[in-house]
Amino acid sequence: MMKKILISVLAAFAVGCGPNATVLNDGKPQSKANAEPTPVRSEFEREMSDMRSAGFQTIYVIRRKDGAKFSTDDRAFIKQRTEDANRRVATDEDKTIIVGMNRPPVPENISAIYGKFAVDAFNTPPPANAGSPNQ
């Protein structure tokens, strides 16, 4: 009788002290099918996201009209005409330049850039709670 009790206690002890699957898997995805893959962003998407999160008032995306890489002269032209820019970065293997500005550009300079290159401009609207200057 004592032997049966001892075997029962040992069996209960062995089962009770085993690893708990719930605790071991806590915080881990149950299967790869349920896990969402992390989207791969291009260099351009990362840079645009960085420009937007930096809070620039205006972001210009500049490309050559023929889609080619920027030459040294092109880069100098853009740099000279965006001298007030807060940030300038080349992406897409030197086929795109992104310019972030917090001041309005000199109209003649931005007109020259628009005349020579394909330009997309993104303006950040003022915050909804921004009052007028007269308040």
N, C-alpha and C positions, 0 to 999 in steps of 0.2 A: 504494500500500500504506500509506504514511504517512497519507494522507487517511482511509482506512478505520479505522485505529487511533485517529486523533484524533477522528473522529466517534463511535466506540465509547466512548472515554473520556469525551467530553462527554455522551453519552447516559446512560452509567452514573452520571456525576456528577449530572446533572439529576434522574434517578430517585431516587438515593440521598439527595439533599438536600431532597426534598419533605417537606411536613408529615406527621408520623406521627399517624394518626387515633386510635390507642390513647392516645397522650400527650395529644392535644388533648381527648379526651372523658373523660379520667381524672377521676373524682369527679363527673361530671355524669350525671343520669339519662338512660338511653338513649331513653326515650320517655315521654310523659305518661301512657300507659296503665299503665306500671310504677310510677309515682310514686304513693304513698298520699297522699290529701288530708289536710290538717291538720284535725282535728275542730274545729268551732266550738262553744265552750262559752258557755253563758249567763252572765249576770252572777252569778246565784245559784250556779252551779257553780263559778265562779272564786272567789267569796267563801268558799264552803264548803271548797274546796281550801286556800285561804289559812288558814282557821281550823284545819283539821286539821293542816296543816304547822307551825302555830305551837305545837302541842302542848298545847292547852287540855284540862283534865281533863273539862270538860263544855261542850257546845255546845247552845244552845237555838235552835230555829227557831220563830219566833213569827209567826202570821198572825191576822188578824181572822177570826172564824167565818163572817162573811158574804162573805169574799173581797175586801172593799173596801180602799181605801188607808187607811193609818193617819192619823188626825186628829192635830192638835197635842196634844190631850188624851191620846190613846192613847200617843203618843210620850213625853209627860211621865210618864204612869203607868208605862210600862215602864222608863224611865230611873231613876225614883225607886226602883223595886223591884229594880233590878239595879245599884245604886250600887257594888257591889263587883266589877262585871264588869271584865275586862281589855280587852275590845273589844266594841263594838256597831256594827253596820253595817246600813243599810237597802238592800234590793235589790228587784228586780222592780217597779220604778216605785212604791216605797213601799208595797208590799203584803206584804213580808216583812222582818222584822228578825232578824238573826242575832246571838246574844250568846255570846261566848267567856269562860269563867270558869276560874280555877284554884283557887278556894275554893268550898266548898259554899255555896249561897245560903241566906239566912235563910228557914226553912221557911214562915213566914207570907207573905213576899213572893212566893215562887215559887208558893204555893197561890193567891194573889190573881191572879197572871198566868194560871195554869191555869184559874181560874174564869171569866176574862173572854175569853181568847183560845184559839185552837187552837195547841197546843205540841207539838213533837217534840223529844225530848232525846237527845243522842248522848254517851255516856260513853266516855272513852278508858281502856282497861284498863291497869293498871300494867305496866311492862316485865317480861318473863319472868324476868330475872335479878335482879329486885328482891327483896332479902331481907326477912325480917320485922323489925320494930323491935327484937326481942329479941336479934338476932344481933350 
